[in-house]
């Protein structure tokens, strides 16, 4: 199993995280200036986007969780709301990096699910760590950076839970692909 270890190295995860942050920022900027085209079908009436029946109606804010080093950072993003001109209903279209009803992004979910499925360590707790250290949520008004000292105030900082991996594996068990293949 040593051939799959580089896929789950910290450097791969960090490179993905920085790419995701840049992608979320770029996508949000495109939504703000209404430079996106909807590609898909209306979830209500089923009309195709090839007919040019969609306009960007509004947008909504979404907070994404991105794991950088041993910290979970909150990144503000924007998702477009579309209006179907055929049925006059509005809906949110999710980009490929976003999973509905999940704050973590699809590449990072895939990374941890694949790590669990492909590595010998079949433990949710072990696969939801980086270098066998827990992953902490960075507080909103904190400028703390992980420096190797584990004396982080445990009453104010929550830890990335191994149960997240359990839920992701349950709902994404058929998705065993490399994290960034969707881009």
N, C-alpha and C positions, 0 to 999 in steps of 0.2 A: 504494500500500500504506500510505499515511499514515493511512488511516481505522482500521486495526487496531492502530496503535502505542499508543494509550491503554490497550488491553486488556493490554499487556505492560509497563506502567510499573511502576516500583519501588513506588509508592504502592499500586497494586492488589495486588501481591504481599505487601506488608507488612500491608495490611488483611486479606487472606486468612490470613496467618500468625497474626495475633492472634485472628481468629475461630476458626481451627483449634485453637489452644491452649485457648481457652475451651470449645470443643465437646468436646475430648478430656477436659478436666477435668470437665465436666458429665456426660458419658457414663460416665466412671470412677466418679463419685460415685453415679450411678444403678445401676451394676452392684454396687457395694459394698453398697447397701441393698436390693438385689433388687427394684427398681421397674420393671424392663423386662419386656416381653412378647415372646416369640419370634414372629416373623411369617415363615413360610416352610414348608419341608418337611424332614423328616428325611432326611439324605443316605444313610442306610442302608436304611430300610424304605419311605421315600417317603410317610409319613403326613403330612397337612396340619396346619398349626398351628390351623386352625379347630376342630379336635376337642379342644383343650385337653389334649394329651398331652405337654406339655413343662414341665419345671421347671428353674429355674436350679440347676445342680449345684454349680458352683464358678466360679472365675475364674482367669485367668492374666495375668501381667504382660507388657506389650509396650512396647518403647521405640520411639517415633516420632521421625523426624528432621523438623524444621520449619526452613525457611530464613527467618531474620529478618535484614534488612539483608544484610550480606555473610557472615553466620555461619550454620552449621547447628547448631541447638540440639537436644539430646536431651530429649524430653518423655516422662515415664513415664505410661503408660496401662494400662487394664485391659480385657480382653476377656472376655465371659461364656462359660462352658462350660454347655451345655445337656444334659439327660438326656431321652431319648425314653422315655416310659412304656410304649410299645408294644413296642419291641425292647430296651429297657434299655441302650442304648449312649449314650455321651457324644460331643459334638462342639463345636467352636468356631464361633460365628456371627460373621461379620465385619460391622461397621457400614459404611455407605456411604462414609465417608471413608477407609476402610482397604483396602489391597490385600494379599491373602495373599502371604506370603513377601517382602514389600517393607517396608522401614522408612520410606520416604517416603510421604506421604499422597497419595490420589488427586487432590485438587485441585491440589497442587503438581506432581505428575507431569504432569497434563493441561496445566498452565500452560507448562511447559518444552517438552513435545511440540508443543503448539499454536504456541508461539513459533517452533519450528524449522520446522513445516509451513507457517506463514502468512507469515513474514517473508522478505525477500529474502536475508538472510544465511544461506546454506545451509552452515553450518559448525557441527559439534557443539561445538567449542571456543568459538566465539563465542556460541552460544545457551546455554551453561552458565555464563555470567557475569552479573554485575549491574554496569552501568556500565562494561563492559569490564574489570572487576576479577574475579579468581577468588573463589570462595566457599569459605571455610575452615570446617573442623569446629572448634567450640569445645571445648577440652579439658574433661573432667569436673570437675576441681578448679581450673579457671581462672576468674577473674572478669574476664578481659580483654574489652574492648569495642573494636570497630573504630573507630579514631580517624583514619584516613587514612594511617597509617604502615604501610607494607608490611614493616617489619622484624619480622615474626612469626617465631618460631623454627621454621624449616622442618623440622627433624628431629623436632619434637614435634607438629606440626599437619599433618594431611592435608588435601588439597584436594578439594572436590566435583569428581568426575571427569566429563569429557565422555563417557566410556564408559557412564556411568549413563544419559545421554540416549539413547545408541545402543540400549541394552537396552530402555529404556522404549518407544522408538518401535517397536522390533521387536515387542513384546508388546502394545502399545496402539495400533497403527496405525489401527484403526477408530474410535478414540475421539477425535474432533476436536470437542469441545464446550467451551463456556466452563467454567472451573474449578469454580465453586460452584453450578452448575445443579442438582446432586444434592441440595441442601438446601432 
